[in-house]
Amino acid sequence: MSNWKKIDPGWKWDDKFIFSQAIQVGNTIYLSGQVALDPDGNLVGKGDMKAQTRQAWENIKAVLAAAGATLNDVVKITQFITDMSRFMETQEVRKEYFTDFAPASTSVEIKSLAFPDLLIEIEVVAVKPS
């Protein structure tokens, strides 16, 4: 696959894992799921769904910026939540990031995430303007 590009925001904590934070193919950017880890790999907001959701969105912004894109380029959101009864908390935070439009979206409840104490993981697909 010669027409793809790895997107790396420069975080060191993820170097020990076998994945890319995002892959760009043409104008489309596919982000890996973002969680409530800060750029140093520390958990943000233990037990706090809003704080974890906000950190995940800040991470998404950083990865998109590394690709020359913004949240305005997001066309699809998929979020994985460990407790669907807290779904509206995630929506309250999302409103802070999407004020003019609402991308297509899916939310799924799951049993657990990759690291203990994570409550949410968000992945997005973005399309940069030509």
C-alpha positions in Angstrom: 0.0 0.0 0.0 2.0 2.9 -1.2 -0.5 5.7 -1.0 -0.9 5.8 2.8 0.9 7.8 5.4 1.3 7.2 9.1 0.3 10.1 11.3 2.2 10.4 14.6 1.5 13.3 17.1 4.9 12.6 18.8 3.7 10.8 21.9 6.3 8.4 23.4 4.0 6.3 25.5 2.5 4.6 22.4 5.9 3.5 20.9 5.8 0.2 22.7 2.5 -0.8 20.9 2.1 -2.0 17.4 -0.4 0.5 15.9 -0.5 4.0 14.4 -2.4 6.8 16.0 -3.8 7.4 12.5 -3.3 6.5 8.8 -4.0 8.9 6.0 -5.0 7.5 2.6 -5.6 10.2 0.1 -7.6 12.9 1.9 -9.2 10.4 4.3 -7.7 10.0 7.8 -8.5 7.0 9.9 -7.8 7.6 13.6 -7.2 4.8 16.1 -9.4 4.9 19.1 -8.4 7.7 21.5 -8.7 7.3 25.2 -8.1 9.4 28.4 -4.3 9.2 28.3 -2.4 12.4 28.3 0.6 12.9 25.9 2.8 11.3 28.6 0.6 8.2 28.9 -1.0 9.1 32.2 -4.7 8.4 32.9 -6.8 11.6 33.1 -10.1 11.6 35.1 -10.3 8.3 36.8 -14.0 7.5 37.3 -15.0 10.8 35.6 -16.7 10.2 32.2 -16.7 13.8 31.2 -13.0 14.3 32.0 -12.1 11.1 30.1 -14.3 12.1 27.1 -12.7 15.6 27.0 -9.2 14.1 27.1 -10.1 11.7 24.3 -11.4 14.6 22.2 -8.2 16.6 22.9 -6.2 13.7 21.8 -8.3 13.5 18.6 -7.6 17.1 18.0 -3.9 16.6 18.4 -3.8 13.6 16.0 -5.9 15.5 13.4 -3.6 18.5 13.7 -0.6 16.3 13.0 -2.3 15.3 9.8 -3.2 18.9 8.9 -6.8 18.5 9.7 -9.3 19.7 12.4 -12.5 18.5 14.0 -14.4 20.3 11.2 -13.1 17.5 8.9 -14.6 14.6 11.0 -17.3 12.7 9.1 -17.8 9.7 11.4 -17.5 9.0 15.1 -17.5 5.6 16.9 -17.4 5.6 20.6 -17.1 2.6 22.9 -18.4 3.1 26.4 -18.1 0.8 29.4 -21.4 2.0 30.9 -24.1 3.2 28.5 -26.1 4.8 31.4 -23.4 7.5 31.2 -23.9 8.1 27.5 -25.5 11.6 28.0 -22.3 12.7 29.8 -20.3 11.9 26.7 -22.8 13.9 24.6 -22.5 17.0 26.9 -18.8 17.0 26.3 -19.2 16.4 22.5 -21.4 19.5 22.3 -18.3 21.5 23.4 -16.4 20.3 20.3 -19.1 20.2 17.6 -21.2 23.3 17.6 -22.0 23.8 13.9 -22.6 20.3 12.7 -23.0 16.7 13.9 -20.9 13.9 12.2 -22.4 10.5 11.7 -22.1 8.6 14.9 -22.3 5.2 16.6 -22.1 4.4 20.3 -21.5 0.9 21.6 -21.4 -0.4 25.2 -18.5 -2.8 25.9 -17.4 -4.8 28.9 -13.9 -3.2 29.2 -11.2 -1.3 27.4 -7.4 -2.0 26.9 -6.3 -0.4 30.2 -8.0 -0.5 33.7 -10.0 2.6 34.6 -10.7 3.6 31.0 -14.4 4.5 30.6 -14.5 5.5 26.9 -12.6 5.1 23.6 -13.4 7.3 20.6 -12.3 6.7 17.0 -13.1 9.0 14.1 -12.7 9.2 10.3 -12.0 12.6 8.8 -11.8 13.8 5.3 -9.5 16.8 4.5 -10.7 19.2 1.9 -9.0 18.8 -1.5 
